[in-house]
């Protein structure tokens, strides 16, 4: 595409082919279509899009999807912006396109009164965001729970390198059963119950932090309308039939090692988590998965998963690091707890590519 001048503008429906061309040039043909571009940004009915593209010589040279979502923090409702995977054509790099795309998204986010923009960069894109003034919030915690003894030896830890980006490692650990002491009834479901929003509100009190709001509409879009991935949903109800918990998971094959990813979990009481996690582990075993993995930010949720037998993977082990960064609206004061990841509530449901 040479060194022609470029312009940055909002995405239009006719740009889809050009976007896929940039993706193929950046990540290989096997990467397209991808969840990032065909799902989050091409058909999201629960968000206001701020998708920006860079155009040079009449062709798409770079893309930066952005969605404006409802967020919540301590009972307060606000608006936040989420950036998903940026991509710049190989022939157009080092020309300022990355920065121009991000700046255009920022301007649109502030125009729509977003309190912040956040994203989860990889090792390559993170320096660019930090250079642009984004706050380094920290790293989300990777947790893994083996499901069978064979996973302790020659299978789990070599593949943990693929899961987390590093190879090798030996751990002294025991796979313990999850102790369930309540009388909840847990079952798989195929739709989202209307009372899920009341449950999500109770869960927010138990596990505080700035989060994307889990409305029934959002959950249906996130887990039931994905064209590219199957999700398993389970719910827990108490003896009176009241909704007490919800969990979502998906399966993925990693180097002949099947992993169940815990995407989202919320409960009305912390003690209810054990029943859901025990049911999730049983579901994963039935699906021939050998481990359950989670990536979360909330200290309270990390503690709950740890008590259920999930291992905290040390930060020094993975080469793949689960970063989060944010930039705050210069016209609105940002609370101090937003500056660190412990003040946020993020799960894999907030991530755009699983």
C-alpha positions in Angstrom: 0.0 0.0 0.0 3.0 2.2 -0.2 3.4 5.4 1.9 0.2 7.2 0.9 -1.5 9.5 3.4 -4.3 7.8 5.3 -7.5 8.9 6.9 -9.3 7.5 10.0 -13.1 7.2 9.9 -15.9 5.1 11.3 -16.5 1.6 10.0 -19.1 1.2 7.2 -20.8 -2.0 6.2 -19.0 -2.0 2.9 -15.6 -2.2 4.7 -16.1 -5.8 5.8 -14.0 -7.3 3.0 -11.2 -4.8 3.6 -11.2 -5.5 7.3 -10.9 -9.2 6.6 -8.0 -8.5 4.2 -6.1 -6.6 6.9 -6.7 -9.5 9.3 -5.5 -12.1 6.8 -2.3 -10.0 6.2 -1.8 -9.5 9.9 -2.6 -12.9 11.4 -2.9 -15.3 8.4 -5.9 -16.5 6.5 -6.8 -19.0 9.2 -7.5 -16.1 11.6 -10.5 -14.9 9.5 -13.3 -14.7 10.2 -12.6 -14.2 13.9 -14.7 -13.7 17.0 -13.2 -10.2 17.4 -14.4 -8.8 14.1 -17.4 -11.0 13.1 -19.0 -11.1 16.5 -18.1 -8.2 18.8 -17.9 -5.6 16.1 -20.1 -6.7 13.2 -23.3 -7.6 14.9 -23.4 -6.4 18.5 -27.0 -5.5 19.4 -26.2 -4.7 23.0 -23.6 -2.0 22.4 -23.1 1.2 20.5 -20.3 0.7 18.1 -17.3 3.0 17.7 -15.4 0.8 15.2 -12.7 2.9 13.4 -10.8 2.1 10.3 -7.8 3.7 8.6 -8.1 4.1 4.8 -5.1 4.6 2.4 -5.3 4.8 -1.4 -8.9 3.7 -1.2 -8.2 0.5 0.7 -8.5 -0.4 4.4 -5.1 -0.2 6.0 -5.9 -0.6 9.7 -8.8 -1.4 12.0 -9.7 -0.8 15.7 -13.1 -2.1 16.9 -14.6 -0.3 19.9 -17.9 -0.9 21.7 -19.7 1.3 24.2 -21.1 -0.8 27.0 -23.1 -0.2 30.2 -20.9 -0.7 33.3 -21.5 -0.7 37.0 -19.5 0.0 40.1 -20.8 -0.2 43.6 -24.4 0.1 42.5 -23.7 3.1 40.2 -24.3 2.8 36.5 -22.0 4.4 34.0 -20.8 4.0 30.4 -17.4 2.6 29.4 -15.7 1.7 26.1 -14.0 -1.5 25.2 -11.3 -1.8 22.5 -10.8 -5.2 20.9 -8.0 -6.4 18.7 -6.3 -3.7 16.7 -4.7 -4.7 13.4 -2.6 -2.7 10.9 -1.7 -4.0 7.4 1.9 -5.2 7.2 2.6 -2.7 4.4 1.4 0.2 6.4 3.1 -0.1 9.7 5.3 2.5 11.4 3.2 5.3 9.9 1.2 6.3 13.0 -1.9 4.3 12.0 -2.1 2.5 15.3 -2.0 5.7 17.3 -4.4 7.5 15.0 -7.0 4.7 15.3 -6.8 4.6 19.1 -7.0 8.4 19.3 -10.1 8.4 17.1 -11.7 5.8 19.3 -10.9 7.9 22.4 -12.5 11.0 20.9 -15.6 9.0 20.0 -15.8 7.5 23.5 -15.5 10.9 25.2 -18.2 12.2 22.8 -20.5 9.4 24.0 -19.7 10.3 27.6 -17.7 7.1 28.4 -15.9 7.3 31.7 -13.0 5.3 30.4 -11.6 3.1 27.6 -10.2 -0.3 28.5 -8.5 -3.1 26.6 -6.6 -6.3 27.2 -3.4 -6.0 25.1 -0.9 -8.6 24.3 2.9 -8.3 24.6 3.2 -6.6 21.2 0.5 -4.0 21.6 0.8 -3.2 25.3 3.9 -0.8 24.9 1.9 1.2 22.3 -0.9 1.7 24.7 1.4 2.7 27.6 3.2 5.1 25.3 -0.2 6.7 24.5 -0.9 7.4 28.1 -2.9 4.3 29.2 -2.7 3.2 32.8 -1.2 -0.2 33.3 -3.8 -1.8 35.6 -1.9 -5.0 36.1 -2.4 -8.7 35.2 -5.3 -10.9 35.5 -4.7 -14.1 37.4 -4.6 -17.5 35.6 -6.0 -20.4 37.6 -6.1 -24.0 36.6 -7.9 -27.0 38.2 -6.8 -30.5 37.0 -9.6 -33.0 36.7 -7.7 -36.3 36.6 -4.4 -37.6 38.0 -2.9 -38.0 34.5 -3.0 -34.3 34.1 -0.6 -33.9 37.0 2.3 -35.4 35.2 3.2 -35.5 31.5 0.2 -33.7 30.1 -0.9 -30.8 32.3 2.3 -28.9 32.8 3.7 -29.3 29.3 0.4 -28.0 27.9 0.2 -25.4 30.6 3.0 -23.8 28.6 0.5 -23.6 25.7 -2.3 -22.5 27.9 -0.2 -19.8 29.6 2.5 -19.3 27.1 5.4 -21.1 28.9 6.7 -24.7 28.8 7.6 -27.1 31.5 7.1 -27.0 35.3 6.4 -29.5 38.0 4.0 -28.9 40.9 3.3 -30.8 44.2 -0.4 -30.8 44.4 -3.4 -33.0 45.1 -6.7 -33.0 43.2 -9.3 -32.6 45.9 -13.0 -33.0 45.6 -15.0 -29.8 46.0 -17.0 -29.9 49.2 -20.6 -29.1 48.7 -22.6 -28.5 51.9 -25.8 -26.9 50.6 -29.0 -28.3 49.1 -28.9 -26.6 45.8 -30.1 -28.2 42.6 -27.8 -27.6 39.6 -28.7 -28.3 36.0 -27.7 -27.3 32.5 -29.9 -24.7 30.8 -30.5 -23.5 27.3 -31.8 -20.0 28.0 -31.2 -17.2 30.5 -33.8 -16.8 33.3 -35.3 -13.3 33.8 -34.2 -13.2 37.4 -30.6 -13.4 36.4 -30.2 -9.7 36.8 -31.2 -9.8 40.4 -28.7 -12.5 41.0 -26.0 -10.5 39.2 -26.7 -7.5 41.5 -26.3 -9.7 44.6 -23.1 -11.1 43.2 -21.7 -7.6 42.6 -22.1 -6.9 46.4 -20.2 -10.1 47.2 -17.5 -9.5 44.6 -17.2 -5.8 44.2 -15.4 -4.0 41.3 -15.9 -2.0 38.2 -17.6 -4.3 35.7 -19.5 -4.7 32.5 -23.1 -5.1 33.5 -24.5 -8.6 33.1 -28.0 -8.0 31.9 -30.1 -10.9 30.6 -29.8 -9.3 27.1 -26.1 -9.1 27.4 -25.8 -12.7 28.6 -28.0 -14.0 25.8 -25.9 -12.2 23.3 -22.6 -13.3 24.8 -23.4 -16.9 25.3 -26.4 -17.9 23.1 -25.9 -15.9 19.9 -22.2 -16.5 19.2 -21.9 -18.0 15.7 -18.4 -19.4 16.3 -18.4 -21.1 19.7 -20.6 -23.3 21.8 -21.1 -22.4 25.5 -22.3 -24.6 28.3 -24.6 -22.8 30.8 -25.6 -24.1 34.2 -27.7 -22.7 37.0 -28.3 -23.5 40.6 -31.6 -23.1 42.5 -32.4 -23.4 46.2 -35.0 -25.6 47.8 -37.7 -22.9 47.1 -36.8 -22.8 43.4 -35.1 -19.4 43.6 -32.1 -18.8 41.3 -28.9 -19.0 43.4 -26.1 -19.3 40.9 -25.1 -19.2 37.2 -22.0 -20.3 35.4 -20.9 -20.3 31.7 -18.1 -22.4 30.2 -16.7 -23.4 26.9 -14.3 -26.2 25.7 -11.2 -25.9 23.7 -8.5 -28.3 22.5 -4.9 -27.3 23.2 -2.3 -29.6 21.8 -4.4 -32.8 22.3 -5.3 -31.5 25.7 -8.9 -30.5 26.2 -9.5 -27.6 28.5 -12.8 -26.3 30.0 -12.7 -22.5 30.3 -14.8 -20.9 33.0 -16.2 -17.9 31.3 -18.4 -16.4 34.0 -19.7 -17.2 37.4 -22.0 -15.4 39.8 -23.9 -16.5 42.9 -26.2 -15.0 45.5 -24.1 -16.3 48.4 -20.4 -17.2 48.3 -21.1 -20.7 49.7 -23.2 -21.4 46.6 -20.1 -21.3 44.4 -19.0 -24.8 45.4 -22.1 -26.5 44.0 -21.7 -24.7 40.7 -18.0 -25.4 40.4 -18.5 -29.1 41.3 -21.1 -29.3 38.6 -18.9 -27.6 36.1 -16.0 -30.0 36.8 -18.4 -32.9 36.3 -19.6 -31.4 33.0 -16.0 -30.9 31.9 -15.2 -34.6 32.7 -18.2 -35.7 30.7 -16.8 -33.6 27.8 -13.4 -35.4 28.2 -11.7 -32.2 29.4 -8.6 -32.7 31.6 -8.6 -29.3 33.3 -10.7 -26.3 34.0 -9.0 -22.9 33.6 -10.1 -19.4 34.6 -8.6 -15.9 34.1 -10.0 -13.3 36.6 -9.1 -10.0 38.3 -11.2 -9.9 41.4 -9.3 -10.8 44.6 -12.6 -12.2 46.1 -13.2 -14.4 43.1 -9.6 -15.6 43.1 -10.0 -16.6 46.8 -13.3 -18.5 46.0 -11.7 -20.4 43.1 -8.7 -21.2 45.2 -10.8 -22.7 47.9 -12.5 -24.9 45.3 -9.1 -26.5 44.3 -8.0 -24.1 41.5 -4.2 -23.5 41.4 -2.9 -20.0 41.1 -0.4 -20.1 38.3 2.6 -18.0 39.4 3.0 -14.7 37.5 6.6 -15.6 36.7 5.6 -18.8 34.9 3.5 -17.8 31.9 5.2 -16.1 29.0 1.7 -15.1 27.9 0.6 -12.4 30.3 -3.0 -11.4 30.7 -2.6 -7.6 30.8 -5.3 -4.9 31.2 -4.9 -1.2 30.6 -7.3 1.8 30.7 -7.4 5.4 29.9 -9.8 7.7 31.8 -12.0 10.5 30.4 -10.0 13.7 31.1 -13.3 15.6 31.8 -14.4 13.2 34.6 -12.5 12.3 37.8 -11.6 8.6 38.0 -11.8 7.0 41.5 -8.5 5.7 42.9 -9.6 2.1 42.9 -10.0 2.2 39.1 -6.2 2.6 38.8 -5.5 -1.0 39.8 -6.9 -4.2 38.5 -8.0 -5.3 41.9 -10.6 -2.5 41.6 -12.1 -4.2 38.5 -14.2 -7.3 38.0 -13.1 -9.1 34.8 -13.6 -12.6 33.7 -13.1 -14.4 30.4 -16.6 -13.2 29.5 -15.1 -9.7 29.0 -12.5 -11.1 26.7 -13.2 -10.9 23.0 -11.5 -14.0 21.6 -12.8 -17.0 23.5 
